Amino acid sequence: MIDRRTLLLSSMAALLPVAALADQSPPSPRTLDYGPAKLDVYAPDGASGMAVLFFVHGGAWRFGKRTQVQAKPAFLLRNGFCFVSIDYRMLPGADVATQAGDVEQAYEYIRANIAKHGGDPKRIVAMGHSAGCHLVALTGMRGGLPGVAALLLDDTRAYDLAALAKNGGMVRAYARVFSDPSQWAALSPASYVDGHKHPPTFIAYSHASGRGEDSKVFADRLRATGTQVTLFDGSAYSHMSIHHDFGEDGDALTAAALAFLKSTVG
């Protein structure tokens, strides 16, 4: 397990080579329509063959938008990645199953078209925070992101909804979204873990209630399949700072995630 304290110095070292470029803004994104919603592609002009970070925002499955990416695009571009951030349809107009379908459709669109914008369709890493973390875990585990190189899961408890309810974690924010117990298995990433190996997976958790325990259980189930798992102890972060701080100079999660990205997609 990686913790924030032990990575502080390494995080600073990892970011030193790009410090001189830290004041440069990323290029304006290209906004594209993938069907149900829009997505933004950040890539340098003339880029070719760059690894891709495909990002799904959070917002309790009800809120949020693709532009809430903070320092991520600038940081990732400086480190050789193009960055994609998607919108998807929100509750109450679209249920979680529909949202997962939107994520899969956006991913397929990017896989088919990212080469035209400088990305390598064989080196896509899917990342999500909060509700987006759940959607990336769900679609990634059930095979809805074919060819995805790795998953980067940033802070959710919604890995196993039945276990969450049994352990008293089905608080109002979750209960409003997952109100039908008959759907819990289909909407739980854990339902699709057993029986085969999955793409390398990075799991980060904050100090928010239950995040560490549920993330560790999910990580252990993945490891039992032979999946490569990196578990990041983000207990020094809040649920929001673990998202907002990603890409900032000296941030430990950023350094750990970058090391994971480099090891999986170069």
C-alpha positions in Angstrom: 0.0 0.0 0.0 1.2 3.5 -0.8 0.7 6.2 1.8 0.9 10.0 1.4 3.8 10.5 3.9 6.2 8.1 2.2 5.4 9.6 -1.2 5.9 13.2 -0.3 9.5 13.4 -1.4 9.1 11.2 -4.4 6.1 13.3 -5.5 8.2 16.4 -5.5 11.0 14.7 -7.4 8.5 13.4 -10.0 7.2 16.8 -10.6 10.4 18.7 -10.8 11.0 18.1 -14.5 7.8 19.8 -15.4 8.0 22.7 -12.9 9.3 25.1 -15.5 6.1 24.5 -17.5 3.8 24.7 -14.6 2.5 28.2 -15.5 1.5 27.1 -19.0 -2.2 26.6 -19.6 -3.3 23.6 -21.5 -4.7 24.1 -25.0 -8.4 24.8 -25.3 -10.2 21.5 -25.6 -11.9 20.2 -28.7 -15.5 19.6 -27.8 -17.1 16.6 -29.6 -20.6 15.1 -29.5 -20.5 11.4 -28.9 -24.3 10.9 -29.0 -26.0 11.2 -25.5 -23.7 14.1 -24.5 -20.5 15.9 -25.2 -16.8 15.3 -24.3 -13.7 17.4 -24.4 -10.3 16.3 -25.8 -7.2 18.1 -24.6 -4.2 17.4 -26.9 -1.3 19.5 -28.3 -1.5 20.5 -31.9 0.2 18.0 -34.1 0.3 15.3 -31.4 0.4 11.6 -32.4 0.3 8.4 -30.5 -0.1 9.8 -27.0 -1.4 7.7 -24.1 -4.9 8.8 -23.2 -6.5 9.5 -19.8 -10.3 9.1 -20.1 -12.0 10.9 -17.2 -15.5 10.6 -15.7 -16.5 13.3 -13.3 -18.4 12.8 -10.0 -21.4 14.5 -8.5 -23.6 12.0 -6.8 -24.9 10.8 -10.2 -27.0 14.0 -10.3 -24.6 16.9 -10.7 -21.2 17.8 -12.2 -19.9 18.5 -15.6 -16.9 17.6 -17.8 -15.2 21.0 -17.3 -14.6 20.3 -13.6 -11.1 19.0 -14.1 -8.9 21.4 -12.2 -5.2 20.9 -12.9 -5.6 17.5 -14.6 -5.4 18.5 -18.3 -2.3 20.7 -17.9 -0.5 18.2 -15.7 -1.2 15.2 -17.9 -0.3 17.0 -21.1 3.0 18.0 -19.6 3.7 14.4 -18.8 2.9 13.0 -22.3 -0.8 12.2 -22.0 -3.8 13.6 -23.9 -6.8 14.1 -21.6 -10.5 13.4 -22.3 -13.3 14.5 -20.0 -16.9 13.4 -20.7 -20.4 14.5 -19.8 -23.1 11.9 -19.2 -26.8 12.1 -18.6 -27.8 12.8 -15.0 -30.4 11.7 -12.5 -33.4 12.0 -12.4 -33.6 12.0 -16.2 -31.2 9.1 -16.6 -30.8 6.2 -14.1 -27.4 4.7 -13.2 -27.7 1.9 -15.7 -28.2 4.5 -18.5 -25.2 6.5 -17.2 -23.0 3.4 -17.4 -24.2 3.0 -21.0 -23.2 6.6 -21.7 -19.7 6.0 -20.3 -19.3 2.9 -22.5 -20.6 4.8 -25.6 -18.2 7.7 -24.9 -15.3 5.3 -24.5 -16.1 3.5 -27.7 -16.3 6.9 -29.5 -12.9 7.9 -28.1 -11.4 4.5 -29.0 -12.6 4.9 -32.6 -11.6 8.5 -33.0 -8.8 9.5 -30.6 -6.1 8.8 -33.2 -7.4 11.8 -35.2 -6.7 14.0 -32.2 -3.3 12.7 -31.3 -4.1 9.7 -29.0 -3.3 6.0 -29.1 -6.5 3.9 -28.9 -4.5 1.0 -27.5 -3.3 3.0 -24.5 -6.4 4.4 -22.8 -6.6 4.5 -19.0 -10.1 5.2 -17.6 -10.3 7.3 -14.4 -13.3 8.5 -12.4 -13.9 10.3 -9.1 -16.8 9.6 -6.7 -19.9 8.7 -8.9 -17.5 8.7 -11.8 -15.3 6.3 -9.9 -18.3 3.9 -9.5 -19.2 4.2 -13.2 -15.6 3.5 -14.3 -15.3 0.5 -11.9 -18.7 -0.9 -13.1 -18.1 -0.6 -16.8 -14.5 -1.7 -16.5 -15.2 -4.8 -14.4 -18.1 -5.9 -16.6 -16.1 -5.6 -19.8 -17.8 -2.5 -21.1 -14.5 -0.8 -21.8 -12.9 -3.3 -24.3 -9.2 -2.9 -24.7 -8.8 -0.4 -21.8 -5.2 -0.5 -20.6 -5.8 0.3 -16.9 -8.3 1.7 -14.4 -7.7 4.6 -12.0 -10.5 4.6 -9.3 -10.6 7.7 -7.1 -12.8 7.4 -4.0 -16.1 5.7 -3.8 -17.9 3.2 -1.5 -20.2 1.9 -4.2 -18.2 -1.2 -5.1 -20.7 -3.7 -3.5 -24.1 -2.2 -2.9 -25.5 -5.2 -0.9 -22.5 -5.2 1.4 -22.8 -1.5 1.7 -26.4 -1.8 2.9 -25.6 -4.7 5.2 -22.8 -2.7 6.9 -24.9 0.4 7.4 -23.3 2.4 4.6 -26.4 3.0 2.5 -26.6 6.6 3.6 -29.1 9.0 2.1 -26.8 10.0 -0.8 -26.6 6.3 -1.9 -30.1 5.3 -0.9 -31.7 7.9 -3.1 -29.7 6.6 -6.1 -29.8 2.9 -5.5 -33.4 2.7 -4.1 -34.2 -0.7 -5.8 -32.4 -3.6 -4.1 -33.2 -5.8 -7.1 -30.8 -3.7 -9.1 -27.9 -3.8 -6.6 -26.1 -6.8 -8.1 -26.2 -5.5 -11.6 -24.9 -2.0 -10.6 -22.2 -3.3 -8.3 -18.7 -3.5 -9.7 -17.9 -6.3 -7.3 -20.5 -8.5 -9.0 -18.2 -8.8 -12.1 -14.8 -9.3 -10.4 -14.6 -13.0 -9.8 -13.5 -15.5 -12.4 -11.0 -13.6 -14.5 -8.1 -11.2 -14.4 -8.9 -7.5 -15.0 -6.8 -4.6 -16.3 -4.2 -3.1 -13.8 -6.2 -1.1 -11.3 -5.2 1.8 -9.1 -7.6 2.4 -6.1 -7.4 5.6 -4.0 -9.5 6.4 -1.0 -10.0 9.5 1.2 -10.7 9.8 4.9 -14.5 10.0 4.2 -16.5 7.5 6.1 -16.0 3.9 5.1 -13.9 4.6 2.0 -10.8 2.9 3.3 -12.5 -0.3 4.4 -14.6 -0.7 1.3 -11.7 0.1 -1.0 -9.4 -2.5 0.7 -12.1 -5.2 0.4 -12.5 -4.5 -3.3 -8.8 -4.4 -3.8 -8.4 -7.8 -2.1 -11.1 -9.3 -4.4 -9.3 -8.0 -7.4 -6.0 -9.3 -6.3 -7.5 -12.8 -5.8 -8.1 -12.9 -9.6 -4.4 -12.1 -10.3 -5.2 -8.5 -11.2 -2.4 -6.0 -10.6 -3.7 -3.6 -7.9 -2.1 -0.5 -6.5 -3.9 0.7 -3.3 -3.3 4.3 -2.3 -3.9 5.4 1.3 -5.4 8.9 0.8 -6.6 9.2 4.4 -4.9 12.6 4.5 -7.4 13.8 1.9 -11.1 14.8 2.0 -13.5 13.3 -0.6 -13.2 16.6 -2.5 -9.4 17.3 -2.1 -8.5 13.9 -3.4 -10.1 15.1 -6.7 -9.2 18.8 -6.6 -5.5 18.2 -5.7 -4.8 15.8 -8.5 -2.2 17.4 -10.8 -1.0 20.0 -8.3 2.8 20.3 -7.7 4.0 18.2 -4.8 0.8 16.2 -4.5 1.4 12.6 -3.3 -1.6 11.0 -5.0 -0.5 12.7 -8.3 3.0 11.2 -8.0 1.7 7.7 -7.2 -0.9 7.8 -10.0 1.7 9.1 -12.5 4.0 6.2 -11.6 1.1 3.8 -12.1 0.3 5.4 -15.5 3.9 5.3 -16.6 4.2 1.6 -15.6 1.0 0.6 -17.5 1.0 2.7 -20.6 4.4 4.3 -20.7 
